[in-house]
């Protein structure tokens, strides 16, 4: 997780490129809601990331669950990588 000052497309795109793509590489697919448009979507197409957009509550809940799983994995990784 990376703190960002706002959720504008430009700021989100910059954070995604600098902190996600550079650390983990490209993902195959991105599920977003309607607020992710413009610069962010252009970056997804530029990097050949398949983009699915939804306002469907079930898909948003699934995305929230995936986010929680990623956060838990990161926390457990951080704990494992902490040097005594």
MARPALO-660961 format. One line per field, with one value per atom (N, C-alpha, C): x, y, z negated; residue in three letters. Coordinates in nm, 2 decimals. Each point is the difference from the previous one (the first is absolute). Layout:
BEGIN
xx = c(X ...)
yy = c(Y ...)
zz = c(Z ...)
residu = c(ALA ...)
% end
This chain:
BEGIN
xx = c(0.08 -0.08 0.09 -0.04 0.07 -0.09 0.04 -0.09 0.01 -0.12 0.00 -0.09 0.03 -0.07 -0.15 -0.03 -0.13 -0.02 -0.12 -0.03 -0.02 0.06 -0.02 0.08 -0.04 0.06 0.15 0.04 0.14 0.08 -0.04 0.07 0.00 -0.12 -0.01 0.09 0.00 0.08 0.15 0.05 0.14 0.03 -0.08 0.02 0.00 -0.09 -0.01 0.13 0.04 0.12 0.13 0.01 0.12 0.01 -0.11 0.00 -0.05 -0.09 -0.05 0.07 0.00 0.06 0.15 0.07 0.15 0.03 -0.08 0.03 -0.05 -0.12 -0.06 -0.01 0.02 -0.02 -0.15 -0.02 -0.14 -0.09 -0.12 -0.11 -0.07 -0.07 -0.07 -0.13 -0.07 -0.13 -0.02 -0.07 -0.03 -0.16 -0.06 -0.14 -0.01 -0.07 -0.02 -0.14 -0.04 -0.13 0.01 -0.11 -0.01 0.09 0.05 0.08 0.14 0.04 0.13 -0.01 0.03 -0.01 0.12 0.00 0.10 0.14 0.08 0.15 0.02 -0.07 0.02 -0.03 -0.12 -0.04 0.10 0.05 0.10 0.12 0.05 0.11 -0.02 -0.12 -0.03 0.01 -0.05 0.01 0.14 0.08 0.14 0.08 -0.03 0.07 -0.06 -0.10 -0.07 -0.07 -0.05 -0.08 -0.14 -0.07 -0.14 -0.08 -0.09 -0.07 -0.15 -0.05 -0.15 -0.05 -0.11 -0.06 -0.14 -0.03 -0.12 -0.06 -0.13 -0.07 -0.08 0.02 -0.08 0.05 -0.09 0.03 0.08 -0.04 0.07 0.14 0.03 0.14 0.08 -0.06 0.06 0.04 -0.10 0.03 0.11 0.01 0.11 0.13 0.00 0.12 0.04 -0.09 0.03 0.06 -0.05 0.05 0.15 0.02 0.14 0.09 -0.04 0.08 0.04 -0.10 0.02 0.10 -0.01 0.09 0.14 0.02 0.13 0.06 -0.08 0.04 0.05 -0.07 0.04 0.13 0.01 0.13 0.11 -0.02 0.11 0.04 -0.10 0.03 0.08 -0.04 0.07 0.14 0.02 0.13 0.09 -0.06 0.08 0.05 -0.09 0.04 0.11 -0.01 0.10 0.13 0.00 0.12 0.06 -0.06 0.06 0.11 0.12 0.11 0.00 0.04 0.00 0.11)
yy = c(-0.12 0.12 0.12 0.10 0.12 0.12 0.09 0.11 0.10 0.05 0.10 0.11 0.13 0.11 0.01 -0.06 -0.01 -0.11 -0.03 -0.11 0.04 0.11 0.04 -0.10 0.00 -0.10 0.02 0.12 0.03 -0.05 0.03 -0.04 -0.15 -0.06 -0.15 -0.07 0.06 -0.06 0.01 0.11 0.01 -0.09 -0.01 -0.10 -0.14 -0.04 -0.13 -0.04 0.09 -0.02 -0.01 0.09 0.01 -0.11 -0.04 -0.09 -0.14 -0.02 -0.13 -0.06 0.07 -0.06 -0.02 0.09 -0.01 -0.11 -0.02 -0.10 -0.14 -0.01 -0.13 -0.04 0.10 -0.02 0.01 -0.03 0.02 -0.11 0.04 -0.10 -0.03 -0.11 -0.04 0.08 0.03 0.07 0.09 0.11 0.10 0.02 -0.01 0.02 0.13 0.10 0.13 0.04 0.10 0.06 0.12 0.07 0.11 0.12 0.02 0.11 0.00 -0.12 -0.01 0.01 0.12 0.03 0.08 0.04 0.09 -0.06 0.07 -0.03 -0.14 -0.04 -0.13 -0.11 0.01 -0.10 0.00 0.12 0.01 -0.08 0.01 -0.07 -0.15 -0.04 -0.15 -0.05 0.07 -0.04 0.01 0.10 0.01 -0.12 -0.05 -0.11 -0.14 0.00 -0.12 -0.07 0.07 -0.06 0.00 -0.11 -0.01 0.07 0.09 0.08 -0.03 -0.04 -0.02 0.10 0.07 0.10 -0.05 0.03 -0.05 0.10 0.00 0.07 -0.11 -0.12 -0.11 -0.03 0.00 -0.02 -0.13 -0.10 -0.13 0.01 0.06 0.01 0.09 0.11 0.09 -0.07 -0.08 -0.08 -0.10 -0.06 -0.09 0.08 0.11 0.09 0.03 0.04 0.03 -0.12 -0.12 -0.12 -0.02 0.02 -0.02 0.10 0.12 0.11 -0.05 -0.04 -0.05 -0.11 -0.10 -0.11 0.05 0.10 0.05 0.07 0.08 0.07 -0.10 -0.11 -0.10 -0.07 -0.03 -0.06 0.10 0.12 0.10 0.01 0.01 0.00 -0.12 -0.12 -0.12 0.00 0.05 0.01 0.09 0.12 0.10 -0.06 -0.08 -0.06 -0.10 -0.08 -0.11 0.07 0.11 0.07 0.09 0.02 0.08 -0.07 0.08 -0.06 0.03 -0.10 0.02 0.10)
zz = c(0.00 0.00 0.00 0.08 0.02 -0.03 -0.09 -0.03 0.12 0.04 0.11 -0.05 0.05 -0.05 0.05 0.11 0.05 0.10 0.04 0.09 0.15 0.04 0.14 0.08 0.13 0.09 0.02 0.00 0.02 -0.12 -0.12 -0.12 -0.02 0.03 -0.01 0.10 0.12 0.11 -0.04 -0.05 -0.04 -0.11 -0.10 -0.11 0.04 0.09 0.05 0.08 0.09 0.08 -0.09 -0.09 -0.08 -0.11 -0.06 -0.11 0.02 0.10 0.03 0.12 0.11 0.12 -0.02 -0.06 -0.02 -0.10 -0.10 -0.10 0.04 0.06 0.02 0.15 0.09 0.14 0.04 0.13 0.05 -0.05 -0.02 -0.04 0.13 0.01 0.12 0.02 -0.12 0.01 -0.11 0.02 -0.10 0.00 -0.12 -0.01 -0.08 0.06 -0.06 0.01 -0.08 0.01 0.09 0.02 0.10 -0.03 -0.12 -0.03 0.06 0.04 0.06 0.15 0.05 0.14 0.05 0.12 0.06 -0.01 -0.07 0.00 -0.05 -0.11 -0.05 0.10 0.07 0.10 0.11 0.04 0.11 -0.04 -0.12 -0.05 0.00 -0.03 0.00 0.15 0.09 0.14 0.05 -0.04 0.04 -0.05 -0.12 -0.06 0.03 0.09 0.04 -0.11 -0.10 -0.11 0.04 0.00 0.03 -0.11 0.05 -0.09 0.00 -0.11 -0.02 -0.09 0.04 -0.09 -0.04 -0.13 -0.06 -0.10 -0.01 -0.11 -0.07 0.04 -0.06 -0.15 -0.09 -0.14 -0.03 0.07 -0.03 0.05 0.11 0.05 -0.09 -0.05 -0.09 -0.13 -0.05 -0.12 0.02 0.11 0.04 0.00 0.06 0.00 -0.14 -0.08 -0.14 -0.07 0.02 -0.06 0.05 0.13 0.05 -0.06 -0.02 -0.06 -0.14 -0.08 -0.14 0.00 0.09 0.01 0.03 0.09 0.03 -0.12 -0.07 -0.12 -0.11 -0.01 -0.10 0.04 0.13 0.05 -0.02 0.03 -0.02 -0.15 -0.09 -0.14 -0.05 0.05 -0.04 0.06 0.12 0.06 -0.07 -0.04 -0.08 -0.13 -0.06 -0.13 0.02 0.11 0.03 0.04 0.06 0.04 -0.10 -0.11 -0.11 -0.06 0.00 -0.07 -0.15 -0.08 -0.14 -0.05)
residu = c(UNK UNK UNK UNK UNK UNK UNK UNK UNK UNK UNK UNK UNK UNK UNK UNK UNK UNK UNK UNK UNK UNK UNK UNK UNK UNK UNK UNK UNK UNK UNK UNK UNK UNK UNK UNK UNK UNK UNK UNK UNK UNK UNK UNK UNK UNK UNK UNK UNK UNK UNK UNK UNK UNK UNK UNK UNK UNK UNK UNK UNK UNK UNK UNK UNK UNK UNK UNK UNK UNK UNK UNK UNK UNK UNK UNK UNK UNK UNK UNK UNK UNK UNK UNK UNK UNK UNK UNK UNK UNK UNK UNK UNK UNK UNK UNK UNK UNK UNK UNK UNK UNK UNK UNK UNK UNK UNK UNK UNK UNK UNK UNK UNK UNK UNK UNK UNK UNK UNK UNK UNK UNK UNK UNK UNK UNK UNK UNK UNK UNK UNK UNK UNK UNK UNK UNK UNK UNK UNK UNK UNK UNK UNK UNK UNK UNK UNK UNK UNK UNK UNK UNK UNK UNK UNK UNK UNK UNK UNK UNK UNK UNK UNK UNK UNK UNK UNK UNK UNK UNK UNK UNK UNK UNK UNK UNK UNK UNK UNK UNK UNK UNK UNK UNK UNK UNK UNK UNK UNK UNK UNK UNK UNK UNK UNK UNK UNK UNK UNK UNK UNK UNK UNK UNK UNK UNK UNK UNK UNK UNK UNK UNK UNK UNK UNK UNK UNK UNK UNK UNK UNK UNK UNK UNK UNK UNK UNK UNK UNK UNK UNK UNK UNK UNK UNK UNK UNK UNK UNK UNK UNK UNK UNK UNK UNK UNK UNK UNK UNK UNK UNK UNK)
% end
